[in-house]
Each structure stands twice: as C-alpha cells, then as structure tokens.
Amino acid sequence: MYSPPDDETRVRMENAHQHAAQQLAVLCDGSPVWGDRGLTLSRRAGGKWLRVFSTRRTDAARPQGEGITGADALVTDTVPRPRLHGTLDWVAEGHGYGADLLDFVPHAVISPHRPDLDQDPELPDVWWQDLRHALSRLGRAPGVRTTIRDAWIDAAFPQFLGIPAPGKVERATGHGDLHWGNLTAPLAILDWERWGLLPVGYDAGNLHVNSLLVPAVATRVRAEFSQVLDTPAGRIGELIALAEMLQAVRRGYYPELAPLLAARAAELTGVQPPVPDSSEIAA
C-alpha cells in the first residue's frame, strides 16, 4: 500500500525481516510490501506471510491479550482471518522489532493501495452477510486493550468536530482498523493490531467514512449496520471515526475525502468542523 521508505529505514527493516525469516525457518519468495513510513515490511513465504514491524518498545515484550497474539488466543476461529503460526520479538541497536508468521491470504484485498474506496467493488450480498456475522462474533470476544483513549476523545471532539466530547462512551469488542485495505473478497479481515474494546459503532462508522467517495457503498454500509449506527451510542462511534479521519486530513492524508468528511460531520452535529491549529493528539 505504501512506497519504500528512506534508504536507512529500508536497509534496517530489510535486515530485520531477513533475521526473522531465518529465526522462523521460512524462505520468503514474494515481493516486499511496505507499511506507512516503513514501520512494517511483509513478504510471502510459500503458504505463509511474514510481517515484521518496528516498535518503540525496546523490551521486546508484547502486552498479554493484545494485538495479533491476543486475537489468536481470544477471538473465535469463526471470524475469518489469517491464523498465526509463530512470533518473534527482539531488540537490535536500540530498535525494537516484532515478527508475525501468518497464513498467506490468497483473496484479493478490496482496496490494495488506499484505505478508502475510489470505486464500487460490487460486493455480493453474501459478503455483506459474512461481514455482519464476523463482527457480531468478534463482539462476543473478551477484549483486553482499550482502543482510542477517553483522553483523546475529550481533546479531539472540540478540536476536529467543533463540539464538546460526549459525557459517556459505550464500548464493545471490535477490530479497530476496519477499512477497505484490511478486507478481502471472499471475506478475510486483516491487521489485528488495534483490536480490543472500542466505542460502539466505531468499526461500522470507520468503514462508512472510508466509503464516502462511493455513495452507493456508503449507503450500503449504513443499511447493513443501521442497528448500531442509528443509535445514540453508534452515532458517537461514527463521530469518533470522523474525528480520527479529520485529524489525518490535517496531517496531509485523504485530500479527496476531506470535504466529504467535513460535510458528514456537519450533517451529524449541525456544526461545521473547525480548521484545527494542530493535529498532534496521540490516540
């Protein structure tokens, strides 16, 4: 989805990926796939997929119950996703790294080059049914991590939406990064780093705001998840997704989507989102 990073980061991450492949005893035969700012590097290894990431942590430890290892332990196998076959965590020259060896998913990613949609993928009814059922089953898993902190919400609502933060945010277990770059057809849900206890409606709201350039798909998302999005709690979840996206706009992302995000926020709140002075609120 992203271009290779600067040379220093590229070499460092390629060396880390080679180290992980050796330690996990796999031979990578696929092209490199880079993540944002070179923080992840992935390659196919036969029937597996080796993803290596750089982390700020330098103790080479993963919080219990979080991320892909937590999802592997706590989320039912009936939620379609690549299964985990091995992990590795280490520190080298002041940098922390982690590696996940997963199933290779042969299905096509719906939006391989961007999180939002720019054309209608014309997904069949069964795909939407599968997604609803998957998120329902995920909602019954015991989430550990609180994704999207209350302190961020308190700061982001006035800064990016121009309204006070809600007094209460209801939470349920969800994926945390549900966009079109993390979904395949037939359905598999990718990238489980943010899963945990999320604001109710956040997953559906995030998928909706990433669909605004394709009105037919945005309308379908709203129809499929109306039971949550049309509730007071679900409305707050969608507003939280909008606030995150408007923060990303301030950082230079989603230029095509920006006016539609602002219009949707104004539609929900009755207030035109302000132009923020700063976007540096850590979620």
Secondary structure, 3 states (H helix, E strand, C coil): CECCCCHHHHHHHHHHHHHHHHHCCCCCCCCCEECHHHCEEEEEECCEEEEEEEECCCCCCCCCCCHHHHHHHHCCCCCCCCCEEEEEEEEECCEEEEEEEEECCCCEECCCCCCCCCCCCCCCHHHHHHHHHHHHHHCCCCCCCECCCHHHHHHHHHHHHCCCCCCCCCEEEECCCCCHHHEEECCCECCCCCCEEEECCHHHHHHHHCCCCCHHHHHHHHHHCHHHHCCHHHHHHHHHHHHHHHHHHHCCCCCCCHHHHHHHHHHHHCCCCCCCCCCCCCC
